[in-house]
Amino acid sequence: MAGEALSLLGFDYLMFDMQHGLITTQELVPLLQATHATERKIVRVPSGDPALIGWCLDVGASSVVVPMVSSAAQATAAVAACRYPPVGTRSTGPTRANLVYGADYIAKSSEFVQCIPMIETQSALDCLDSILAVPGVDAIYVGPSDLSVGLGLGPGNNDGEPAFDKALDQIVDACHRHSVVAGIHADAALASRRLDQGFEMVTIAEDLSVLQMSVANILEQTRT
C-alpha cells in the first residue's frame, strides 16, 4: 500500500532496490503491480547477472540500474541483457511485460527499456568515455557512497572534497559530451545542488529514511 500511495504523488520514476534494499524476486512483482500510476519503474539489480536482468524486465520493470560497471565490456554485457537478438542476448518471454506494455512489447521494447550502468569506481572513471560510448547506454547513475570509498573518502556524499567534486564534474561533462543522461542518488537537501551541477535524474528520497524522519518529527512535536 505504501508503494501504491507513493506512485500516486507524481514522481518521474520509482526505483526498487534489490541490491542494498530488502526487495526479493518474490516481492518485486506485487510492488510493480501496486505502483501502476508511475510510468517509469526502475529496478536496481544486485549484479549484472543477465538472467536476473531479463527476469526483472519480463515482470514489468521499465529500466534496470546495474551496479559496479567499471568497463566498456561490462556496460556492453549489461545492455545486451536488456535487448533481444540480434542486438542483444535477452531471452524471449516477457510474461507480464506483454500485459503492461502491449502485445508488441518485443518489437518496441528497445525504444523505452533503459539499461543504466552505475558509475561508482575509480576504474569506471578511468573508462568513462568508453562506457558512455557503448550503444544502448542512454543514462548512467552515480552511487556516491561507493564512489567516495573508491576515492579514499568516507561513505556518503563528500561535497567539498576536491576528489569527489572533481569526479562529479568529470561525470557530468562526459555525459553531456556523449548525450547521456547523468543520474545520481541524492536526497531532498542535495537535489537542487545536483541539478545545478548538471545531473538530470536525481533520486530525492528513500522510503525508510523518509519514514524515520517523518515519525521522529511527529514524536518530537508530541513530546514537546
N, C-alpha and C positions, 0 to 999 in steps of 0.2 A: 504493500500500500504506500509506503514511503517513496518508493521509486516512481510509482504512478503519480503521486502528488507532485514530485519534483518535475516530472515530464510535462506537467500542465503549466509550468511557470514561464515557458518561452525561451529556455536555453537553446543556443545554437546546436549544442550537442551534449550528450551524456556519455561519460566514459565508465566502463565497467572493468574493474581492476582484478585480473586473475593472476597477476604477478605478485604484488605485495598485499592485495586485499584478500578477503576471505571467500571470494566467489569461486565456486567449483562448477564443473560442467553440469551437474545436476541442478544447480541454482540459476545458471545463466539463462536458460530458456524462459522460465517464468518471469525473470526480470525484463527480458526483451519483450515478452508479451505484455507486461504491465505498462511499459513505457512507450506505448503506441503513439503518443502525441508528439514525441520528439523524432524528427525526420532522420537525424544522423545519430546512430548509436554505435559508439566506438568501443571495441574490446581491447584492452591491453593484455596480450597473451604473455605467459611466463617465459617463453623462449621462441626461437624461430622454427619450432617443430612444424613442418608443413602439414602434417595430419591434423594437428590441433587448429592451425590457422584456417584450413579448409573447413573444418567442422564448425568453427565459430561463424564463418560466413554462411555456411549451409543453414544454420539455425536462425539467421536473421541479422547478424551484425552487418553494418554498412561499411565498416572500416576496421582495420586492426593496427594497433601500435605494437611494434616489435622491439623489444629491449636489446641493449648491448650490441647494436650493429656497429661494427668497427672497421669495416672494409667494404669496398665496392662489391666483392664477391658475396658477402653476407647480404648486402642490400639486394643484389640480383636474385639470390635464392629466396628471399622474403617476398619479393614482387612475384616471382614465378609461382609461389604457393598460393597467390591470390588470383592468378589468371589461368584460364582454361587453355588447353592446347589449341593451336600450335604455338601460341605466345608463351604460355606457362606450363605448369605441371599439375594444376589443381584437378582433383578427381571430380567427375561429373555426378552430382547427386544433391542438388540444392533443395532438400526436403521442405524446410519451412520457408526458405527464401523465395521459392516459387509462389507460395501463398501470399507473402508480404509484398513482393515486388513485381509479381505477374508471371505468367507462363513463359514469357520471352526473356526471363531472367538471364539465362546462359548467354544469349546473344547481346544483351545490353549491359551486363554486369561490369564490363571493363570501363563503361562510361562513368560509373559513380562509385564503385568499390575502390577504396583507397588503402594502399599499404604505406604505413607511416613509420619509418625507422626511427629509433631513438638515438640521438647523438649525446653520449654521456661518458665517453672515454677519451683519453689523450690520443689513442690510435684513431678514433673517429675524427678528431680534429685534424690529425695529420693527413687523413684520407678524405677530407670533407668534400673537396671538389669532385673527386671521382665518385663518391657516394651520391652526391646531388645530381650527377650526370647520368645516373642509371635510369633508363626509360621506365616509367611507372612510379618513380618516386616524385610524387606531386606535393608532398608535405613531409616535414620531419618534426620530431618532438624532443625537446631537451629535458633530460632528467637532472635537475640542478644538484641534487644530493650526490648522485654518483659522479657527476662531472666535477663537483667540488672535491670529493675524496680523491678522484684521479689526478687532480691538480695539486694534491698535497694539502688541501684545506679541510676544515671540518665539514661534516654533512650539513645539508641545508643550503639556503641561499647565502652567498657571501658577497653581496654587493659592497663595493668599496675596496675589495681586494683586487689589486691590479690584474692578477692572473684570471680571476673569474670574470671581471668586467671585459677584459680583452677577448676571452673565449666567446662570450655572448655577442660582442661586436663582430667577431670573425664569423660566427654562425649566421647572423642576420645579413651581413654583407654578402656572404656566399650564396645564401638563399635568394637574395634579390638578383644576383647575377645570373642564377640558374632558373629564375622564375618558379621557385619552390616556396610553398607556404612555410613560414617559420612558426613552429608551435612550442609551447613551454608550459611546464607545470608551475603554478603560482598560487596566489591566494588573493583575496579581495584587496588587501593592503598594497600588494605589489602590481596589481593588474594595470593601473594607469602607467606606471613606470615601464612595464614590459611592452605595452602598446606604443609608448613614446620611443622605445628602443627599436621598434620595427617589427616586433612579433605580431602575428595576425591571428593566431589561435592560442588563447590563453585560458587555462583552467583556473577558475577563480574560487572554487570551494571543494572541500571533501566532506562527505556526509557525516563521518564520525566527528571531525573537528567542529563542524557547524553545530551538530547536536550538543556536544560538550559545552561549547561557548554559550549557546542559547540557554541551556538548562542552568549553567553556572550563573549567568546573568539573572535569571529568574530567581534562583536560590539566594543570590546576594540581595536582590530587591526585597525579597520576602523577609529576610533576616534583619534588615536594617530598619 
